[in-house]
Amino acid sequence: MEFKGKDLEYYNALMKVRNQVTDQMRYNADTALSSENFEKRGVTTHMADSSYDNVRNEIALRMLSEDGDIVELIDDAIERLANGEYGKCLECGEMIAEARLQARPYALYCIKCKSRQEEMMKQR
Ligand SMILES: [Zn+2]
């Protein structure tokens, strides 16, 4: 897939975030699946009792799934970029502000729709 000009900038921004997230996921997976990190920090394995271990694994796994969501969002965004749909709010169809896309290249909604959604979440 080839992107030009502004699209290429968006693509690069998306891939940059994607790489950061997948690196983080790999780190979290290591944390979840091994106790090496404890030893590295000088904490012996027997000090890490099983309840602490469970909490740690739970946090790491939850982070994994959140990061997985972001990777999905980014892949969707790349697809929209290829279709010429990138940067449009999924709700109102208006262009998402440039500054917002720079902060969150995988944003789905414009700031107006996003804040309306957050308002609705609060009321629930
Ligand atoms: Zn919108």
Backbone and ligand atoms as CSV (ligand in chain L), in Angstrom:
chain,resi,resn,atom,element,x,y,z
A,1,MET,N,N,0.849,-1.198,0.000
A,1,MET,CA,C,0.000,0.000,0.000
A,1,MET,C,C,0.882,1.244,0.000
A,2,GLU,N,N,0.566,2.207,-0.860
A,2,GLU,CA,C,1.385,3.423,-0.913
A,2,GLU,C,C,0.563,4.657,-0.624
A,3,PHE,N,N,1.118,5.494,0.220
A,3,PHE,CA,C,0.442,6.746,0.546
A,3,PHE,C,C,1.327,7.898,0.139
A,4,LYS,N,N,0.664,8.994,-0.210
A,4,LYS,CA,C,1.419,10.179,-0.622
A,4,LYS,C,C,1.012,11.385,0.203
A,5,GLY,N,N,1.941,12.350,0.275
A,5,GLY,CA,C,1.644,13.644,0.890
A,5,GLY,C,C,1.107,13.515,2.298
A,6,LYS,N,N,-0.039,14.174,2.517
A,6,LYS,CA,C,-0.667,14.202,3.839
A,6,LYS,C,C,-1.016,12.789,4.308
A,7,ASP,N,N,-1.497,11.963,3.392
A,7,ASP,CA,C,-1.861,10.591,3.754
A,7,ASP,C,C,-0.657,9.835,4.300
A,8,LEU,N,N,0.500,10.076,3.690
A,8,LEU,CA,C,1.717,9.409,4.147
A,8,LEU,C,C,2.073,9.860,5.560
A,9,GLU,N,N,1.869,11.162,5.819
A,9,GLU,CA,C,2.115,11.673,7.175
A,9,GLU,C,C,1.209,10.977,8.187
A,10,TYR,N,N,-0.068,10.855,7.832
A,10,TYR,CA,C,-1.015,10.171,8.718
A,10,TYR,C,C,-0.601,8.716,8.904
A,11,TYR,N,N,-0.231,8.089,7.794
A,11,TYR,CA,C,0.166,6.680,7.847
A,11,TYR,C,C,1.362,6.500,8.780
A,12,ASN,N,N,2.354,7.367,8.632
A,12,ASN,CA,C,3.540,7.267,9.485
A,12,ASN,C,C,3.196,7.484,10.950
A,13,ALA,N,N,2.311,8.448,11.201
A,13,ALA,CA,C,1.896,8.711,12.586
A,13,ALA,C,C,1.186,7.489,13.157
A,14,LEU,N,N,0.334,6.872,12.357
A,14,LEU,CA,C,-0.398,5.684,12.807
A,14,LEU,C,C,0.562,4.534,13.100
A,15,MET,N,N,1.508,4.332,12.202
A,15,MET,CA,C,2.449,3.222,12.381
A,15,MET,C,C,3.340,3.448,13.591
A,16,LYS,N,N,3.663,4.710,13.856
A,16,LYS,CA,C,4.502,5.024,15.006
A,16,LYS,C,C,3.779,4.613,16.299
A,17,VAL,N,N,2.517,5.014,16.410
A,17,VAL,CA,C,1.736,4.649,17.591
A,17,VAL,C,C,1.588,3.134,17.658
A,18,ARG,N,N,1.346,2.523,16.484
A,18,ARG,CA,C,1.149,1.074,16.434
A,18,ARG,C,C,2.381,0.341,16.973
A,19,ASN,N,N,3.564,0.804,16.553
A,19,ASN,CA,C,4.798,0.163,17.020
A,19,ASN,C,C,4.990,0.346,18.519
A,20,GLN,N,N,4.673,1.554,19.005
A,20,GLN,CA,C,4.789,1.801,20.446
A,20,GLN,C,C,3.876,0.850,21.211
A,21,VAL,N,N,2.652,0.719,20.707
A,21,VAL,CA,C,1.666,-0.109,21.403
A,21,VAL,C,C,2.073,-1.578,21.360
A,22,THR,N,N,2.551,-2.048,20.212
A,22,THR,CA,C,2.925,-3.460,20.135
A,22,THR,C,C,4.165,-3.753,20.980
A,23,ASP,N,N,5.091,-2.779,21.064
A,23,ASP,CA,C,6.234,-2.942,21.972
A,23,ASP,C,C,5.751,-3.075,23.404
A,24,GLN,N,N,4.827,-2.194,23.765
A,24,GLN,CA,C,4.261,-2.203,25.116
A,24,GLN,C,C,3.547,-3.530,25.385
A,25,MET,N,N,2.842,-4.028,24.376
A,25,MET,CA,C,2.128,-5.290,24.523
A,25,MET,C,C,3.103,-6.432,24.780
A,26,ARG,N,N,4.211,-6.412,24.048
A,26,ARG,CA,C,5.214,-7.467,24.227
A,26,ARG,C,C,5.760,-7.420,25.652
A,27,TYR,N,N,5.998,-6.183,26.124
A,27,TYR,CA,C,6.498,-6.018,27.485
A,27,TYR,C,C,5.472,-6.524,28.485
A,28,ASN,N,N,4.211,-6.161,28.282
A,28,ASN,CA,C,3.156,-6.590,29.199
A,28,ASN,C,C,2.980,-8.100,29.167
A,29,ALA,N,N,3.134,-8.681,28.006
A,29,ALA,CA,C,3.003,-10.129,27.887
A,29,ALA,C,C,4.101,-10.807,28.694
A,30,ASP,N,N,5.310,-10.265,28.594
A,30,ASP,CA,C,6.417,-10.815,29.385
A,30,ASP,C,C,6.104,-10.708,30.867
A,31,THR,N,N,5.590,-9.556,31.257
A,31,THR,CA,C,5.258,-9.337,32.659
A,31,THR,C,C,4.197,-10.324,33.114
A,32,ALA,N,N,3.225,-10.561,32.252
A,32,ALA,CA,C,2.115,-11.431,32.625
A,32,ALA,C,C,2.550,-12.888,32.696
A,33,LEU,N,N,3.486,-13.267,31.854
A,33,LEU,CA,C,3.774,-14.679,31.685
A,33,LEU,C,C,5.018,-15.160,32.415
A,34,SER,N,N,5.794,-14.245,32.966
A,34,SER,CA,C,6.997,-14.705,33.652
A,34,SER,C,C,7.212,-13.939,34.946
A,35,SER,N,N,8.037,-14.490,35.803
A,35,SER,CA,C,8.339,-13.782,37.042
A,35,SER,C,C,9.740,-13.191,36.982
A,36,GLU,N,N,10.322,-13.186,35.799
A,36,GLU,CA,C,11.674,-12.657,35.641
A,36,GLU,C,C,11.790,-11.218,36.099
A,37,ASN,N,N,10.737,-10.460,35.839
A,37,ASN,CA,C,10.780,-9.048,36.204
A,37,ASN,C,C,10.966,-8.851,37.690
A,38,PHE,N,N,10.427,-9.767,38.458
A,38,PHE,CA,C,10.589,-9.683,39.898
A,38,PHE,C,C,12.043,-9.884,40.268
A,39,GLU,N,N,12.642,-10.879,39.668
A,39,GLU,CA,C,14.030,-11.176,39.979
A,39,GLU,C,C,14.929,-10.020,39.567
A,40,LYS,N,N,14.622,-9.413,38.427
A,40,LYS,CA,C,15.402,-8.275,37.965
A,40,LYS,C,C,15.372,-7.148,38.981
A,41,ARG,N,N,14.259,-6.960,39.619
A,41,ARG,CA,C,14.132,-5.890,40.600
A,41,ARG,C,C,14.625,-6.326,41.975
A,42,GLY,N,N,15.181,-7.527,42.053
A,42,GLY,CA,C,15.729,-7.982,43.318
A,42,GLY,C,C,14.678,-8.492,44.275
A,43,VAL,N,N,13.506,-8.740,43.771
A,43,VAL,CA,C,12.461,-9.316,44.618
A,43,VAL,C,C,12.483,-10.821,44.397
A,44,THR,N,N,12.664,-11.560,45.471
A,44,THR,CA,C,12.710,-13.007,45.286
A,44,THR,C,C,11.307,-13.554,45.082
A,45,THR,N,N,11.237,-14.674,44.408
A,45,THR,CA,C,9.948,-15.197,43.987
A,45,THR,C,C,9.046,-15.524,45.173
A,46,HIS,N,N,9.660,-15.999,46.263
A,46,HIS,CA,C,8.802,-16.378,47.376
A,46,HIS,C,C,8.189,-15.175,48.081
A,47,MET,N,N,8.804,-13.991,47.871
A,47,MET,CA,C,8.217,-12.788,48.443
A,47,MET,C,C,6.946,-12.374,47.706
A,48,ALA,N,N,6.912,-12.719,46.431
A,48,ALA,CA,C,5.721,-12.396,45.655
A,48,ALA,C,C,4.673,-13.466,45.909
A,49,ASP,N,N,3.814,-13.222,46.862
A,49,ASP,CA,C,2.825,-14.252,47.179
A,49,ASP,C,C,1.796,-14.341,46.056
A,50,SER,N,N,1.007,-15.394,46.114
A,50,SER,CA,C,0.196,-15.702,44.939
A,50,SER,C,C,-0.873,-14.630,44.681
A,51,SER,N,N,-1.382,-13.980,45.731
A,51,SER,CA,C,-2.408,-12.977,45.488
A,51,SER,C,C,-1.804,-11.770,44.776
A,52,TYR,N,N,-0.604,-11.410,45.171
A,52,TYR,CA,C,0.060,-10.304,44.491
A,52,TYR,C,C,0.304,-10.676,43.031
A,53,ASP,N,N,0.724,-11.917,42.818
A,53,ASP,CA,C,0.957,-12.422,41.476
A,53,ASP,C,C,-0.300,-12.319,40.621
A,54,ASN,N,N,-1.417,-12.695,41.215
A,54,ASN,CA,C,-2.676,-12.657,40.478
A,54,ASN,C,C,-3.042,-11.237,40.064
A,55,VAL,N,N,-2.872,-10.317,41.005
A,55,VAL,CA,C,-3.189,-8.920,40.706
A,55,VAL,C,C,-2.314,-8.421,39.567
A,56,ARG,N,N,-1.033,-8.751,39.664
A,56,ARG,CA,C,-0.080,-8.309,38.650
A,56,ARG,C,C,-0.460,-8.861,37.285
A,57,ASN,N,N,-0.800,-10.131,37.240
A,57,ASN,CA,C,-1.180,-10.746,35.969
A,57,ASN,C,C,-2.454,-10.138,35.418
A,58,GLU,N,N,-3.366,-9.866,36.316
A,58,GLU,CA,C,-4.636,-9.292,35.889
A,58,GLU,C,C,-4.433,-7.938,35.237
A,59,ILE,N,N,-3.599,-7.120,35.888
A,59,ILE,CA,C,-3.326,-5.783,35.357
A,59,ILE,C,C,-2.661,-5.896,33.991
A,60,ALA,N,N,-1.657,-6.775,33.901
A,60,ALA,CA,C,-0.929,-6.913,32.642
A,60,ALA,C,C,-1.860,-7.390,31.525
A,61,LEU,N,N,-2.747,-8.322,31.866
A,61,LEU,CA,C,-3.652,-8.851,30.845
A,61,LEU,C,C,-4.687,-7.816,30.430
A,62,ARG,N,N,-5.139,-7.033,31.411
A,62,ARG,CA,C,-6.095,-5.990,31.067
A,62,ARG,C,C,-5.444,-4.975,30.149
A,63,MET,N,N,-4.199,-4.619,30.440
A,63,MET,CA,C,-3.487,-3.681,29.582
A,63,MET,C,C,-3.320,-4.265,28.192
A,64,LEU,N,N,-3.045,-5.568,28.139
A,64,LEU,CA,C,-2.909,-6.240,26.850
A,64,LEU,C,C,-4.166,-6.057,26.015
A,65,SER,N,N,-5.328,-6.252,26.632
A,65,SER,CA,C,-6.547,-6.199,25.834
A,65,SER,C,C,-6.855,-4.764,25.414
A,66,GLU,N,N,-6.543,-3.788,26.292
A,66,GLU,CA,C,-6.746,-2.397,25.893
A,66,GLU,C,C,-5.840,-2.028,24.735
A,67,ASP,N,N,-4.584,-2.461,24.817
A,67,ASP,CA,C,-3.657,-2.179,23.733
A,67,ASP,C,C,-4.109,-2.855,22.456
A,68,GLY,N,N,-4.645,-4.071,22.595
A,68,GLY,CA,C,-5.158,-4.775,21.428
A,68,GLY,C,C,-6.251,-3.986,20.738
A,69,ASP,N,N,-7.092,-3.327,21.550
A,69,ASP,CA,C,-8.134,-2.485,20.984
A,69,ASP,C,C,-7.537,-1.353,20.176
A,70,ILE,N,N,-6.468,-0.751,20.700
A,70,ILE,CA,C,-5.850,0.365,19.994
A,70,ILE,C,C,-5.266,-0.106,18.666
A,71,VAL,N,N,-4.614,-1.287,18.691
A,71,VAL,CA,C,-4.068,-1.827,17.443
A,71,VAL,C,C,-5.188,-2.007,16.417
A,72,GLU,N,N,-6.340,-2.488,16.899
A,72,GLU,CA,C,-7.486,-2.647,15.999
A,72,GLU,C,C,-7.938,-1.304,15.430
A,73,LEU,N,N,-8.011,-0.312,16.319
A,73,LEU,CA,C,-8.405,1.027,15.885
A,73,LEU,C,C,-7.439,1.561,14.839
A,74,ILE,N,N,-6.149,1.304,15.064
A,74,ILE,CA,C,-5.138,1.805,14.140
A,74,ILE,C,C,-5.258,1.097,12.783
A,75,ASP,N,N,-5.469,-0.225,12.832
A,75,ASP,CA,C,-5.631,-0.961,11.575
A,75,ASP,C,C,-6.852,-0.469,10.804
A,76,ASP,N,N,-7.933,-0.196,11.539
A,76,ASP,CA,C,-9.130,0.374,10.900
A,76,ASP,C,C,-8.819,1.723,10.271
A,77,ALA,N,N,-8.054,2.528,11.020
A,77,ALA,CA,C,-7.721,3.868,10.535
A,77,ALA,C,C,-6.902,3.782,9.253
A,78,ILE,N,N,-5.973,2.821,9.186
A,78,ILE,CA,C,-5.150,2.647,7.983
A,78,ILE,C,C,-6.038,2.243,6.807
A,79,GLU,N,N,-7.033,1.408,7.093
A,79,GLU,CA,C,-7.968,1.002,6.056
A,79,GLU,C,C,-8.761,2.207,5.531
A,80,ARG,N,N,-9.201,3.050,6.474
A,80,ARG,CA,C,-9.944,4.249,6.073
A,80,ARG,C,C,-9.056,5.184,5.270
A,81,LEU,N,N,-7.784,5.224,5.653
A,81,LEU,CA,C,-6.823,6.050,4.920
A,81,LEU,C,C,-6.738,5.575,3.467
A,82,ALA,N,N,-6.679,4.257,3.304
A,82,ALA,CA,C,-6.599,3.677,1.962
A,82,ALA,C,C,-7.866,3.959,1.161
A,83,ASN,N,N,-9.004,4.054,1.850
A,83,ASN,CA,C,-10.283,4.295,1.175
A,83,ASN,C,C,-10.606,5.774,1.018
A,84,GLY,N,N,-9.702,6.634,1.511
A,84,GLY,CA,C,-9.951,8.066,1.442
A,84,GLY,C,C,-10.967,8.541,2.452
A,85,GLU,N,N,-11.208,7.728,3.470
A,85,GLU,CA,C,-12.211,8.062,4.486
A,85,GLU,C,C,-11.565,8.541,5.779
A,86,TYR,N,N,-10.247,8.561,5.797
A,86,TYR,CA,C,-9.560,8.863,7.049
A,86,TYR,C,C,-9.800,10.306,7.499
A,87,GLY,N,N,-9.979,10.465,8.806
A,87,GLY,CA,C,-10.109,11.802,9.371
A,87,GLY,C,C,-11.532,12.286,9.450
A,88,LYS,N,N,-12.476,11.489,8.905
A,88,LYS,CA,C,-13.879,11.870,9.007
A,88,LYS,C,C,-14.476,11.267,10.265
A,89,CYS,N,N,-15.249,12.070,10.960
A,89,CYS,CA,C,-15.946,11.591,12.151
A,89,CYS,C,C,-16.950,10.519,11.743
A,90,LEU,N,N,-16.937,9.388,12.447
A,90,LEU,CA,C,-17.843,8.286,12.094
A,90,LEU,C,C,-19.298,8.631,12.389
A,91,GLU,N,N,-19.493,9.637,13.252
A,91,GLU,CA,C,-20.863,9.960,13.614
A,91,GLU,C,C,-21.457,11.057,12.736
A,92,CYS,N,N,-20.776,12.186,12.653
A,92,CYS,CA,C,-21.373,13.307,11.913
A,92,CYS,C,C,-20.752,13.497,10.527
A,93,GLY,N,N,-19.650,12.785,10.247
A,93,GLY,CA,C,-19.054,12.862,8.917
A,93,GLY,C,C,-18.187,14.080,8.682
A,94,GLU,N,N,-18.061,14.938,9.693
A,94,GLU,CA,C,-17.200,16.113,9.536
A,94,GLU,C,C,-15.750,15.726,9.761
A,95,MET,N,N,-14.852,16.559,9.242
A,95,MET,CA,C,-13.437,16.266,9.411
A,95,MET,C,C,-13.034,16.468,10.872
A,96,ILE,N,N,-12.262,15.522,11.382
A,96,ILE,CA,C,-11.736,15.629,12.742
A,96,ILE,C,C,-10.599,16.645,12.728
A,97,ALA,N,N,-10.550,17.485,13.747
A,97,ALA,CA,C,-9.542,18.552,13.796
A,97,ALA,C,C,-8.132,17.973,13.722
A,98,GLU,N,N,-7.308,18.684,12.973
A,98,GLU,CA,C,-5.920,18.279,12.764
A,98,GLU,C,C,-5.178,18.020,14.083
A,99,ALA,N,N,-5.355,18.916,15.037
A,99,ALA,CA,C,-4.650,18.792,16.321
A,99,ALA,C,C,-5.066,17.507,17.035
A,100,ARG,N,N,-6.333,17.175,16.898
A,100,ARG,CA,C,-6.847,15.953,17.539
A,100,ARG,C,C,-6.245,14.711,16.879
A,101,LEU,N,N,-6.128,14.745,15.564
A,101,LEU,CA,C,-5.545,13.605,14.851
A,101,LEU,C,C,-4.067,13.445,15.183
A,102,GLN,N,N,-3.418,14.580,15.457
A,102,GLN,CA,C,-2.008,14.473,15.804
A,102,GLN,C,C,-1.844,13.831,17.181
A,103,ALA,N,N,-2.740,14.186,18.090
A,103,ALA,CA,C,-2.668,13.621,19.438
A,103,ALA,C,C,-3.142,12.174,19.447
A,104,ARG,N,N,-4.156,11.884,18.638
A,104,ARG,CA,C,-4.754,10.543,18.584
A,104,ARG,C,C,-5.029,10.191,17.144
A,105,PRO,N,N,-4.015,9.693,16.438
A,105,PRO,CA,C,-4.184,9.460,14.993
A,105,PRO,C,C,-5.279,8.441,14.674
A,106,TYR,N,N,-5.682,7.665,15.682
A,106,TYR,CA,C,-6.704,6.642,15.436
A,106,TYR,C,C,-8.084,7.090,15.916
A,107,ALA,N,N,-8.219,8.398,16.204
A,107,ALA,CA,C,-9.512,8.906,16.687
A,107,ALA,C,C,-10.621,8.609,15.681
A,108,LEU,N,N,-11.778,8.197,16.204
A,108,LEU,CA,C,-12.913,7.850,15.336
A,108,LEU,C,C,-13.910,8.985,15.219
A,109,TYR,N,N,-13.948,9.832,16.246
A,109,TYR,CA,C,-14.981,10.853,16.293
A,109,TYR,C,C,-14.368,12.232,16.453
A,110,CYS,N,N,-15.068,13.237,15.962
A,110,CYS,CA,C,-14.631,14.606,16.183
A,110,CYS,C,C,-14.826,14.937,17.660
A,111,ILE,N,N,-14.221,16.016,18.088
A,111,ILE,CA,C,-14.245,16.345,19.506
A,111,ILE,C,C,-15.680,16.595,19.985
A,112,LYS,N,N,-16.525,17.140,19.106
A,112,LYS,CA,C,-17.924,17.425,19.471
A,112,LYS,C,C,-18.676,16.129,19.773
A,113,CYS,N,N,-18.569,15.162,18.857
A,113,CYS,CA,C,-19.284,13.898,19.047
A,113,CYS,C,C,-18.700,13.126,20.231
A,114,LYS,N,N,-17.370,13.201,20.365
A,114,LYS,CA,C,-16.709,12.480,21.456
A,114,LYS,C,C,-17.166,13.015,22.798
A,115,SER,N,N,-17.216,14.343,22.940
A,115,SER,CA,C,-17.608,14.882,24.246
A,115,SER,C,C,-19.091,14.628,24.507
A,116,ARG,N,N,-19.894,14.578,23.427
A,116,ARG,CA,C,-21.301,14.240,23.625
A,116,ARG,C,C,-21.428,12.795,24.124
A,117,GLN,N,N,-20.617,11.895,23.547
A,117,GLN,CA,C,-20.635,10.500,23.999
A,117,GLN,C,C,-20.221,10.373,25.453
A,118,GLU,N,N,-19.194,11.173,25.822
A,118,GLU,CA,C,-18.716,11.098,27.201
A,118,GLU,C,C,-19.748,11.630,28.165
A,119,GLU,N,N,-20.477,12.650,27.757
A,119,GLU,CA,C,-21.582,13.163,28.564
A,119,GLU,C,C,-22.616,12.070,28.810
A,120,MET,N,N,-22.957,11.353,27.751
A,120,MET,CA,C,-23.953,10.300,27.845
A,120,MET,C,C,-23.499,9.162,28.768
A,121,MET,N,N,-22.178,8.862,28.706
A,121,MET,CA,C,-21.623,7.820,29.583
A,121,MET,C,C,-21.779,8.226,31.043
A,122,LYS,N,N,-21.541,9.511,31.310
A,122,LYS,CA,C,-21.606,9.994,32.685
A,122,LYS,C,C,-23.022,9.876,33.243
A,123,GLN,N,N,-24.007,10.084,32.365
A,123,GLN,CA,C,-25.393,10.083,32.824
A,123,GLN,C,C,-25.884,8.673,33.150
A,124,ARG,N,N,-25.203,7.674,32.598
A,124,ARG,CA,C,-25.648,6.296,32.815
A,124,ARG,C,C,-25.446,5.842,34.242
L,1,ZN,ZN,ZN,-18.623,14.271,14.795
